[in-house]
């Protein structure tokens, strides 16, 4: 794992995708399958980072908008797509029933209020519109966003942290949330939605493959097979497709 450009920002906001590799291509296929015929409509990337998904999705959707809370990341995103706005997920600057499709890609865990963020996403979706949501799975054996220890931030994958009792886990990783299936169900409770897909996926492990191609590809092949078994509970991320009704 490459150390981020800005450790403090990485702790608070996570690291956006700076390169386009197999992992991003695989997730793009999942996103487009989730969107289905909605690619003919208007899409929002809520937390677009430097615009990697904005760029590739912009070639597929009729109209696309990117939103992020970090202005400097938006400057880079604008080199890929014109329609980008600075804003927070808890207060989306759009009228209700605006978008046919919304992507929230590994963003929910970083917001100040995840319930308000989901409320806002559902509000700005049109009836029949869909959300594709990726967010960290608490069952994954590593906390991928680093931890704070004795007042200092330590970047990298930290084992076992997510298996600790919640109050201990949150002391080590107060900067980022992590979710069980039940946690996500609670966020959507009371909203006019139906769940099209709810699963857990492993990563693509492109960094391992870059260093050890043969071994890395075997690891990825095995883990992607496990996504079709109960062992997917140990996967990296939840992937949910949620439709407003």
Secondary structure as UniProt FT lines:
FT   HELIX           7..13
FT   HELIX           22..35
FT   HELIX           36..40
FT   STRAND          42..46
FT   TURN            49..50
FT   HELIX           52..58
FT   TURN            59..60
FT   STRAND          63..68
FT   HELIX           71..77
FT   TURN            78..80
FT   STRAND          84..86
FT   HELIX           89..91
FT   STRAND          99..105
FT   HELIX           108..110
FT   HELIX           114..124
FT   STRAND          125..137
FT   TURN            138..139
FT   STRAND          142..143
FT   TURN            144..145
FT   STRAND          147..149
FT   TURN            150..151
FT   STRAND          152..154
FT   STRAND          158..159
FT   HELIX           161..163
FT   HELIX           166..172
FT   TURN            174..175
FT   HELIX           181..188
FT   TURN            189..190
FT   STRAND          193..201
FT   HELIX           206..211
FT   HELIX           213..226
FT   TURN            227..228
FT   HELIX           230..234
FT   STRAND          237..244
//
